[in-house]
Amino acid sequence: MNERDKKVHPYIPNSVPEVKAKMMKDIGITDIEELYKDIPEHLRFKGKMNLPDALTSEYALKRHVEGVLSKNLSCKDHISFLGGGCWQHYVPAICDEINQRSEFLTAYAGEPYEDHGRFQSLFEYESLMAELLDMDVVNVPTYDWCQAAATAIRMAGRITGRNEILVADTVSPERLAAIRNYCHPVMNVRLVKHCPQTGIMDLEDMETKTSLKTAGVYFENPSFLGFIEHQGELISEITHKSGAISIVGVDPVSLGVIRPPSQYGADIVCGDIQCLGVHMFFGGGLGGFIASRDEEKYVMEYPSRLFGITKTAVEGEYGFGDVAYERTSFAEREEGKEFVGTHAALWGITAAVYLSLMGPQGMQELNTVILQKSHYLMKQLSAISGVRAPYFKSSHFKEFVVDFNETGKTVKDINTYLRSKKIFGGKSLRSVFPELGESALYCVTEIHTKEDLDSLIQAIREIVDSAGILDLREEGSTDD
């Protein structure tokens, strides 16, 4: 046993030399390296990792971690206009109060296996989401929108027996990467172009690429870039004409004023519930949903859990439980439609609390406020010399692209200046949508006050009108 093997790590109980030796003896090895023999030598890291030595006291560890966390610039300290899939909405206090109850918050992602109250809570979540989406069936939340979209596409492939999917080229780059990864090598992903002026899908390009190989067409509404795709009915009509399935990704918050996708031909709808009462949690508050009509061909292709209500042996009494449990990998792992592991069920319960609080009128009022504030910001930004907002000549909801190309300033320089004013500017699009040049995606929600919006407007006016670039970059900073 070498010197490394003799060390006892304070955070790893099995690092005690005697315990390690016993474990190695039981599995028949004399050197820990034998466990990694299948990894080629040239792929193994031979140096020393740049990690601090283990802190042996709980207090020292706590102090160290708090010191690291103190370097973070949070949205509590700064005004944030970032979006792109994880949005800063107001979270009512009761959402946190409910999801932190011991019945729901467990060591395993809100998954207490024998808690029948959880089954009812998730049934209520599915019912509320189904009403919002105007669909019959909604799954227990999965990891995030990325997986929900990829799974919806794989469902379409299994239903149609086809191996090609058309995807609007304006979808989230991260989502597109997940879709490609999840569909490979079973399905071929082809992109459909957008109109450069409006951002909406190029129907001529879509029709050209649609064939008998097409399992479905996936687009998002509102899009990742914020504009509203008003051609939904035409897209679904072309899709159905070829026998394919129409799949729409949607921000559920928008459905307070925008028609749900089911009303313009969508067969499967997906998205993320982070906007429904869940904090951003550094990007960890995500939970994907999938919805469809109550038809066997759709229901039996869901890989994730569905909870239903049924009568019990006691007259007048009802119970809640799994629907067609045998189709999941929980039941028969090797026969499941797809492998499904830990879900985001806790966020489903939280979203149910949020939706029950808001109700239809609350969602409509929320949408009205967001529309008013975002359009105010667009109008005021466009009044600044060289700035265009929005970039696309379409209707927008919550998010929109701001064009800085004519200002002579880069998004990086603008965002650096904004940070000096305790403002997080929009997400740079230069690397993911290079044709947009120096443009950024801005997000406005109900949490932004008029003072917040005016502070952003004034700061952008200052940096755009400045004669030179204010060099406020933080040392080593490479973000946009």
C-alpha positions in Angstrom: 0.0 0.0 0.0 1.6 3.3 -1.1 1.6 6.6 1.0 -1.5 7.9 -0.7 -3.5 4.8 0.4 -2.4 5.3 4.0 -4.0 8.7 4.3 -7.4 9.0 6.1 -9.7 11.5 4.5 -12.0 13.3 7.0 -14.9 13.3 4.6 -14.6 9.7 3.3 -15.2 7.0 6.0 -13.9 4.2 3.7 -10.5 5.9 3.4 -9.3 4.4 6.7 -6.4 2.2 5.6 -7.6 -0.9 7.4 -11.1 -0.6 5.9 -9.7 0.0 2.4 -7.4 -3.0 2.8 -10.3 -5.2 3.9 -12.4 -4.0 0.9 -9.6 -4.7 -1.5 -9.0 -8.1 -0.1 -12.7 -9.0 -0.4 -12.8 -8.0 -4.1 -9.5 -9.7 -4.9 -7.1 -6.8 -5.6 -3.9 -5.7 -4.1 -3.6 -2.2 -5.6 -6.4 0.3 -6.1 -5.1 1.0 -9.6 -6.5 -2.4 -10.6 -10.0 -0.9 -10.5 -9.0 1.4 -13.3 -7.2 -1.0 -15.6 -9.8 -0.6 -18.4 -8.9 3.1 -18.7 -6.1 3.5 -21.2 -2.9 4.9 -19.6 -2.8 8.0 -21.9 -6.2 9.1 -20.6 -5.3 8.9 -16.9 -4.4 12.0 -15.0 -0.9 11.6 -13.5 -0.4 15.0 -11.8 -1.7 16.4 -8.5 -5.2 18.0 -8.6 -5.3 21.6 -7.7 -7.4 21.0 -4.6 -6.8 22.4 -1.0 -5.8 20.0 1.7 -8.8 18.5 3.6 -9.9 20.7 6.5 -10.2 18.5 9.6 -12.7 20.5 11.7 -16.3 21.2 10.9 -15.8 24.9 11.8 -12.8 25.3 9.5 -14.7 23.7 6.6 -17.8 25.8 7.2 -15.7 29.0 7.3 -13.9 28.0 4.1 -17.1 27.3 2.2 -18.7 30.5 3.4 -15.6 32.4 2.2 -16.0 30.8 -1.3 -19.7 31.6 -1.4 -19.2 35.2 -0.4 -17.5 35.8 -3.7 -20.7 35.1 -5.5 -22.7 38.1 -7.0 -26.3 37.1 -6.5 -29.5 38.5 -7.9 -30.4 39.7 -4.4 -27.5 42.1 -4.6 -27.8 43.0 -8.3 -30.7 43.8 -10.6 -30.8 40.9 -13.1 -32.0 40.9 -16.7 -30.7 37.4 -17.5 -33.1 34.7 -18.7 -32.6 32.2 -21.4 -34.3 29.2 -19.7 -33.9 30.1 -16.0 -35.8 33.2 -15.0 -36.1 35.4 -11.9 -39.8 35.4 -11.0 -41.3 36.2 -7.6 -41.6 33.1 -5.4 -44.5 33.4 -2.8 -43.3 32.5 0.7 -45.9 29.7 1.0 -44.1 27.8 -1.9 -41.0 27.5 0.2 -43.0 26.7 3.3 -44.7 23.8 1.7 -41.8 22.3 -0.2 -39.6 22.3 2.9 -42.1 20.2 4.9 -40.6 16.8 5.9 -43.4 15.0 4.0 -41.9 16.3 0.8 -38.3 17.4 1.3 -36.2 14.3 1.8 -32.6 13.2 1.3 -33.6 11.8 -2.1 -35.0 14.7 -4.2 -38.5 14.8 -2.8 -39.0 11.1 -3.4 -40.3 9.4 -0.3 -41.4 6.0 -1.7 -44.3 5.2 0.6 -45.8 8.7 1.1 -49.3 8.5 -0.4 -49.8 12.1 0.3 -47.2 12.8 -2.3 -49.1 10.9 -4.8 -52.1 13.1 -4.3 -50.0 16.3 -4.4 -48.4 15.2 -7.7 -51.9 14.3 -9.1 -53.0 17.8 -8.2 -49.9 19.2 -9.9 -50.6 17.3 -13.1 -54.3 18.4 -13.0 -53.4 22.1 -12.6 -50.8 21.9 -15.4 -53.2 20.0 -17.6 -55.7 22.9 -17.2 -53.1 25.5 -17.9 -51.8 23.6 -21.0 -55.3 22.5 -22.2 -54.0 19.0 -22.3 -55.2 15.7 -20.7 -52.0 14.0 -19.5 -49.0 15.6 -17.8 -46.0 13.7 -16.4 -44.3 13.9 -13.0 -41.5 16.5 -13.6 -38.3 15.2 -15.1 -34.9 16.8 -15.0 -35.4 20.0 -17.0 -36.7 21.3 -20.3 -33.7 19.8 -22.2 -34.7 16.3 -21.3 -38.4 17.0 -21.6 -37.9 18.2 -25.2 -35.5 15.3 -26.1 -37.9 12.7 -24.6 -40.9 14.2 -26.4 -39.0 13.8 -29.6 -38.0 10.2 -28.8 -41.7 9.6 -28.1 -42.6 10.9 -31.5 -40.0 8.6 -33.1 -41.5 5.5 -31.3 -45.1 6.4 -32.1 -44.4 7.0 -35.8 -41.6 4.5 -36.3 -39.6 7.2 -38.1 -36.1 8.4 -37.5 -35.9 12.1 -38.4 -36.9 15.2 -36.4 -37.1 18.8 -37.7 -36.1 21.5 -35.1 -36.4 25.2 -35.5 -32.9 26.7 -35.5 -33.8 29.4 -33.0 -34.2 27.0 -30.1 -31.9 27.2 -27.0 -28.4 26.1 -28.0 -28.1 24.1 -24.8 -31.5 22.4 -25.5 -30.4 21.6 -29.1 -27.2 20.1 -27.8 -29.2 17.9 -25.4 -31.6 16.9 -28.2 -28.8 15.9 -30.5 -27.1 13.9 -27.7 -30.3 12.2 -26.6 -31.5 11.3 -30.1 -28.1 10.0 -31.4 -27.9 7.5 -33.0 -31.5 6.6 -33.2 -32.8 9.8 -34.8 -31.4 12.4 -37.2 -31.9 16.0 -36.2 -32.4 18.5 -39.1 -32.6 22.3 -38.5 -35.3 24.5 -40.1 -34.2 28.0 -40.9 -35.9 31.2 -39.6 -36.8 34.5 -41.2 -33.9 36.9 -40.6 -36.3 39.8 -40.1 -38.9 38.3 -37.9 -37.3 35.2 -36.4 -40.3 33.0 -37.2 -39.9 29.7 -38.9 -39.3 29.6 -42.7 -42.3 27.5 -43.8 -40.8 27.0 -47.3 -37.7 25.5 -45.8 -39.8 23.4 -43.5 -42.0 22.0 -46.3 -38.9 21.2 -48.3 -37.3 19.2 -45.5 -40.5 17.4 -44.4 -40.8 13.9 -45.7 -42.1 10.4 -44.8 -39.0 10.0 -42.6 -40.1 12.9 -40.4 -41.3 11.8 -37.0 -42.1 15.3 -35.8 -41.4 19.0 -35.9 -40.2 20.8 -32.7 -40.4 24.5 -32.2 -40.7 26.8 -29.2 -43.3 29.5 -28.5 -42.3 32.0 -27.2 -38.9 31.2 -28.7 -35.6 31.1 -26.9 -35.1 34.6 -28.4 -38.4 35.8 -27.0 -40.5 36.3 -30.1 -43.9 34.7 -30.5 -44.3 32.2 -33.3 -47.7 33.1 -34.8 -47.6 30.4 -37.5 -48.4 27.6 -35.1 -51.5 26.4 -36.9 -49.7 26.4 -40.3 -46.7 24.5 -38.8 -48.9 21.9 -37.3 -50.9 21.6 -40.5 -47.8 20.9 -42.6 -46.5 18.5 -39.9 -49.7 16.5 -39.8 -50.0 16.4 -43.6 -46.9 14.2 -43.6 -48.2 12.0 -40.7 -45.7 13.5 -38.3 -46.2 14.8 -34.7 -46.3 18.5 -33.8 -44.2 19.2 -30.6 -44.1 22.6 -29.0 -41.9 23.8 -26.2 -43.5 26.5 -24.1 -42.9 28.8 -21.2 -45.9 28.0 -19.0 -46.0 31.5 -17.5 -46.9 32.9 -21.0 -50.1 30.9 -21.1 -51.9 33.6 -19.1 -52.3 35.6 -22.4 -51.0 33.3 -25.2 -53.1 30.5 -26.5 -51.9 27.1 -25.3 -50.2 25.0 -28.1 -53.0 22.4 -28.1 -55.2 25.1 -29.7 -52.9 25.4 -32.7 -52.4 21.7 -33.4 -49.7 20.6 -30.9 -49.7 16.9 -30.1 -47.1 17.0 -27.4 -46.2 20.0 -25.3 -43.1 20.4 -23.1 -41.2 23.0 -21.2 -39.9 23.9 -17.7 -41.7 24.7 -14.5 -38.9 26.7 -12.9 -40.9 29.8 -13.5 -43.8 28.5 -11.4 -42.8 29.3 -7.9 -39.2 27.9 -7.9 -36.1 29.9 -7.2 -33.3 29.9 -9.8 -30.9 28.1 -7.3 -27.9 28.7 -9.6 -29.7 26.9 -12.4 -30.7 24.0 -10.2 -34.4 24.8 -9.8 -35.4 23.2 -13.1 -38.1 20.7 -13.8 -39.2 19.5 -17.2 -42.8 18.7 -18.1 -44.4 16.7 -21.0 -48.1 16.9 -21.8 -50.3 15.2 -24.4 -53.9 14.1 -25.1 -55.3 11.1 -23.3 -54.7 8.7 -26.1 -53.0 5.3 -25.6 -50.4 5.8 -28.3 -49.1 8.8 -26.4 -49.6 7.7 -22.8 -47.8 4.4 -23.3 -44.7 6.1 -24.7 -44.1 8.3 -21.6 -41.0 7.0 -19.9 -41.7 8.9 -16.7 -44.3 8.4 -14.0 -48.0 9.4 -14.3 -50.3 9.6 -11.3 -54.0 9.0 -11.6 -57.1 8.8 -9.4 -59.3 5.7 -9.0 -62.0 4.2 -6.8 -60.9 1.9 -3.9 -62.7 -1.0 -2.3 -64.4 1.4 0.0 -67.5 3.0 -1.5 -67.0 6.7 -2.1 -63.3 6.6 -1.3 -60.6 7.3 -3.9 -56.9 6.6 -4.1 -53.9 7.9 -6.1 -51.3 5.8 -7.8 -49.2 5.1 -10.8 -50.8 4.8 -14.3 -49.4 2.0 -16.5 -46.4 1.6 -14.2 -45.1 -1.3 -16.3 -44.0 1.1 -19.1 -41.4 2.8 -16.8 -37.8 1.8 -16.1 -38.8 1.9 -12.4 -40.8 -1.3 -13.1 -38.7 -3.1 -15.6 -35.4 -1.3 -16.1 -34.3 -3.3 -19.2 -37.7 -3.0 -20.8 -38.5 0.7 -20.1 -39.1 3.2 -22.9 -36.1 5.1 -21.7 -34.1 5.0 -18.5 -35.6 7.4 -15.9 -33.8 8.1 -12.6 -34.2 10.8 -10.1 -36.9 13.3 -11.0 -37.8 16.8 -9.9 -41.0 15.8 -8.1 -40.4 18.4 -5.3 -40.6 21.2 -7.9 -43.9 19.7 -9.2 -45.4 20.0 -5.7 -44.1 23.6 -5.5 -45.5 24.4 -8.9 -48.9 23.1 -7.8 -48.8 25.4 -4.8 -48.0 28.4 -7.1 -50.7 27.6 -9.6 -53.3 27.1 -7.0 -52.4 30.5 -5.5 -52.4 32.3 -8.8 -55.5 30.9 -10.5 -56.5 31.9 -14.1 -57.0 35.5 -13.2 -53.7 35.7 -11.4 -51.8 34.2 -14.4 -53.5 36.7 -16.7 -52.6 39.7 -14.5 -49.0 38.4 -14.2 -48.7 38.2 -18.0 -50.2 41.7 -18.4 -47.6 43.2 -16.0 -44.7 41.4 -17.8 -45.9 42.6 -21.2 -46.2 46.2 -20.0 -42.8 46.3 -18.4 -40.9 44.5 -21.2 -42.5 46.7 -23.9 -41.6 49.8 -21.8 -38.0 48.7 -21.7 -37.9 47.9 -25.4 -39.3 51.4 -26.3 -36.9 53.2 -24.0 -33.8 51.3 -25.2 -34.7 51.9 -28.8 -34.6 55.6 -28.1 -30.8 55.3 -27.3 -28.6 56.1 -30.3 -27.4 52.9 -32.1 -29.5 50.6 -29.9 -32.3 48.5 -31.4 -34.9 46.6 -29.3 -36.2 44.2 -30.2 -33.9 42.9 -32.9 -36.7 40.9 -34.5 -39.9 42.5 -36.0 -42.3 40.3 -34.1 -44.4 40.3 -31.0 -42.4 39.4 -27.8 -43.1 38.0 -24.4 -40.8 38.5 -21.4 -37.5 38.2 -23.4 -36.2 40.0 -26.4 -32.9 40.5 -28.3 -31.2 43.9 -28.0 -29.0 44.9 -30.9 -25.8 46.9 -30.0 -24.1 46.5 -33.3 -24.4 50.2 -34.3 -23.1 51.5 -30.9 -19.4 50.6 -31.5 -19.5 48.8 -28.1 -19.4 45.0 -27.5 -21.9 43.2 -25.3 -18.9 42.3 -23.0 -18.0 45.9 -22.5 -21.6 46.9 -21.9 -22.1 44.1 -19.3 -18.9 44.9 -17.5 -20.0 48.5 -17.1 -23.5 47.3 -16.0 -21.9 45.1 -13.3 -20.2 48.2 -11.9 -23.7 49.6 -11.4 -24.9 46.4 -9.7 -26.8 45.3 -12.8 -26.6 41.9 -14.7 -27.1 42.7 -18.4 -28.5 40.4 -21.0 -26.9 37.1 -22.2 -24.5 37.6 -25.1 -25.6 35.8 -28.3 -22.4 36.4 -30.3 -21.1 32.8 -29.8 -24.3 30.9 -30.2 -26.0 33.1 -32.9 -23.1 34.7 -34.6 -25.3 36.3 -37.3 -26.7 38.5 -34.6 -23.3 40.0 -33.9 -23.1 42.2 -30.7 -26.6 41.4 -29.5 -27.9 40.2 -26.1 -31.0 38.5 -24.8 -32.8 40.5 -22.1 -35.4 39.2 -19.8 -38.1 41.3 -17.9 -40.4 39.8 -15.3 -42.8 41.0 -12.7 -40.0 41.5 -10.2 -38.6 44.5 -12.1 -39.8 47.9 -10.9 -39.9 51.0 -13.1 -36.9 52.2 -11.1 -35.0 49.0 -12.0 -35.8 49.5 -15.7 -34.9 53.2 -15.6 -31.5 52.3 -13.9 -30.7 49.9 -16.7 -31.7 52.4 -19.4 -29.6 55.2 -17.8 -26.6 52.9 -17.5 -26.8 51.7 -21.1 -27.1 55.3 -22.2 -24.0 56.2 -20.3 -21.8 53.4 -21.7 -23.1 53.8 -25.3 -22.6 57.6 -25.2 -19.1 57.4 -23.7 -16.3 58.4 -25.9 -14.2 55.4 -25.0 -14.5 52.0 -23.5 -14.5 52.1 -19.7 -12.0 49.4 -18.7 -13.7 47.9 -15.7 -13.0 44.2 -16.5 -12.3 42.0 -13.6 -9.0 40.3 -13.7 -9.3 37.0 -15.5 -12.9 37.6 -16.5 -13.9 36.0 -19.8 -17.7 36.2 -19.5 -20.0 38.3 -21.7 
